[in-house]
Amino acid sequence: MPFTPDIVDELNILVRFNLNTTLEGIKVHKTAAPAIIAATLRLHEKGLISQKDGGYLTNLGREAAEQAQAVLDLLNPA
């Protein structure tokens, strides 16, 4: 199954989290692009983030963010 645009949007949200600390979250404002707002809501519904508009990674979300970052690092080496 290929990456859909919705999945790509969700991955782009996950890689924005700072994995060096659990004390830092993100906030998606109501003025953000509709696709970003929708992706954030889906991540919350999937149990990966704590709030509908961002918040913090859950344990499952942290695992997903770590894996998303690893894939990004492999595909886009510095």
Order of alpha helices (4+ residues) and beta strands (2+ residues): alpha-beta-alpha-beta-beta-alpha
